[in-house]
Amino acid sequence: MIIKKLAGQTMTYGLSTIIVKFINYMLTPYLTTILTTSEYGVQSYYYAIIPFGLTILTMGLETGYFRFAGKSETKEEREMLFSTVMTTVMSVAAFFFMAVLLFLNPIYEYTSTLSAGSKPIIVMCGALIAIDAVSAIPYARLRAEERTGRFLMTRVANVLINVFFCLFFYSVLPRVCHSPLFSWMWVENFGSGYVFVANLIASLATIAMLLPQFGGFRPRINKGLLKALLLFSLPLLISGLSGTANEFIDRQLLAILLPDEQKMSSVGIYSGVMKVAALMYLFIQMYRFAAEPLFLTNIKKDEFKAANAEAMKFFIIASAAIFLLITLYMDIFQYFIGPSYREGLRIVPILLLSNMMIGIYVNLSFWYKITEKTIFAVIISAAGLVVTIVLNLLLIPRLGYEGSAWARLGCETSMVVLSYLFNQKYYPIKYDLASAAFYLVTAGVLYGASVLLSPDSAVARLAINTVLLFIFAAIFFKKEKISPVAMLRGITDKIKKRR
């Protein structure tokens, strides 16, 4: 029953995440054509900083809100919880943005040494971090209350606004910039700056759309509640910082360790190629959006172990299928980025495996959250950060951005192993390791067969790879004793009911 609910919520949140990410990712082929690799590198450098700021400003309180919302028995308790979290995050966000303005010159001087200095972008980046941190809590409220319709609508509206203004600034404004109506918007050689302008407009619009979620909010803090929230959430903040560093610090290290003439271009190529591997990460995000409120607020503790083990099994199967889908159809997916970025496609399989490990770790992380032993998050993420930094320092000077890809895989794998070992010692869950190994090995063998059989003709390659993908699907249906016809009928029935 729990797995069916999780699958349903994954599809629901997945719909919003897929729509949002798909529309947003459609900017990738556009921007990688419009922007040079260096300009795209500057954008990617700052966008790799934003998650650090968001993690600090939200302080792990988003997850804390889920946990304590599940314990709140009355409307008054839930409103006090929301007000306490919201007031805290808003205060920290305001302080952060003032600090960005105060230290603007030193920040600019440092980023200029990395060929990424831009005062307007720095200010907009600070504003984006502050605004998105504030909007994270109303979003958490929507998820906790399972108001998926409004959640979907708001997220889709945000990305549509962002895409609209990106297209306007890069394709329309240059043609009408001499008109008195639009000349004030035009900045010569602004490069990736307009990407941040579009994002800032979308974030401000999102706050306006989320205002109905502020019902019952008053600027107030219950000190006892805040103390309990922080005790639960601060370990998640520390682990979140380590986890964010594990995910984004490679862009910073590439900018620091590579020669000046390669810095932003390498960051741009690396970031562009990561978008090709983003389908795996997209699946992880939609799964996390559904699983987090379910496992932390809507499931009894005695049901958790079996549900988490079953969820892990099917997550690995789905991840292996996505790995094959992207690697076997690389002849198609390569067109997702501009021609000057495609030299980096060789690292896509490494990035896909890394993203798969991220998803496995997400599954493994629920046990210490539900038992409130979040100190393990700190230990595991800190260990992963050490691996990330050491491997990047060793490999970037030798391999460039390919070294960062291997470092990412090494980091995520080490975190999975460590989390599993802690789980088995302190809160043992009987995961189906045999099935996991079987599907991962099967996917690896099929991918290897694709590499070995790869003919010169793209049509022939796609034909062979399609057969290999069908083989994986056939193995899955037979091993799990699932009828594909019944499965499709069930999906279509659900779609008809929702209409």
Phi, psi and omega in degrees: 000316180297316181296323177297319179293319179298317179297319179296316180290326177298320178294320181293305178293329178297323178301312180295317182293318179297313180299311182297307183293322181298313180297317181293318180291340176294344174289338185300306178299328179291308183290326179285353171264320181286316186263146173289166179299326179290317178296319177293328176295319177298314177301314182294325179299312181287324178291340174281343178276325185306314179300327176300311181298317180297320180297318180293314186289325179278340171058027182074005184287341176297311177292322177301323178297316177303311186297315184280335175296325178292337180267343182287127186261339183237164178297321180297320178294320180292322178292321177296320178299311181297315181297319180296313180294315183295315180298319180296311182293319179298320180295315180294322180296317179296317179297319180298313183296322176297323178295322178299316179295321182293322183254028183301314183297312177299321178297318180297317180298320180292312182294334178294328177293343179257013182063031182227019184287129176196110181298316178300319180293322179298314180296315180295323179297317177298319179294320179298318180298314182296313183293316182291330176295318179295319182288342182297327184284315173301324175299318179297323178296318177299318181292318181296326180271002179056038177269071189292330180298309180293323178302311180298312183300315183293316181293320179293318179300319179302311185287327177295319177297316180299312181296317180304312184286330173298312179298321180296311185293327185261336183247333183258310185305318179301335181274337184243011187294341179275351177286138179303333182290329186242352186299329181292340179277340191277129174234119183294137177054042181280348176057236182278003183302322182292337175299319181286326176298313180299317180295321180295318177299316181295321180292321177295319178296325180295316177303318179296320181290335182272358182305323177300337180281358179270012179303129181084000182278133168223142179296098182202156180224124172274110188299319179296318179293317180298320178299316179295319178299315183292323178299323177283319192270331185298321173300326177290328175297312181297314179293325178296320177296316178296317180296319178295319177299318178302325185274328190239347186292342180299324177298319179294317182290324175300318181293331182275319192270337183273158177300154185307319185288347181253345191310287188288330178294317179294319177299320180294314180296313180301314181292322179295317180293328177300332178294330178293324179276004188289341180299322176296315180293326177300316178298319179298316181296316181293325177294315182297318179302324180277318188286325185300304178294329180292308183287333185263342183231335191243018182228139178284148185300324183285346177266347190298313187301310182295319181294318181294320179296316180292321179298320179300316182302309184286334174296315180296320178299312180297320180295318178298321178295319179294320177304313180293319181303314183285314183291324181284338180246034180298333177299336178265314184295339181297334181283000177287341178235160181294158183304323184288351181260348192285350176297341181268004184297340182296341182267000182301313179301323178296316181293323178296316178296322177298315178296324176299317179296325176300315180295320178297320178294322177303315178297318182288342184280343185292333184294320180279344174281317182289333177268359179060032174257058188287355175299332179294331177298321180295312183298312184294314182293323178296318178297318178297322180295319177300314179298317180302308184295313182299312182293322177295318179297325180282321192264328183301312180300333182268319189244356183067221183291339174295326176298322177295324178296315178294323178296321178298316179295318179297319179297307184295324178294318179297323179291322177297313181298314182295317180296319179296318180296317177296319180301313183294335180275318190254337181205064192301128175241134183274086177283149181277079183293327180297314179294318179301312180297320181300310183290324178292318178294319179300314179297319179296319179295317179294321177295317177299320177298322178298318180295317183289324184270357189301109177278172181289328182285128179296323180296316179295320178299315180295323179295313180296316183292329176294319177298317180297321179293321178294327177298316179298316180298318180296319178298317180299309183298322181288315183294320182270359178056049180246134176274119179299326179294314179296323179296314178295321179296321179296320179294315181294325178296318179295321180295318180297320180296320182290334176290000000 
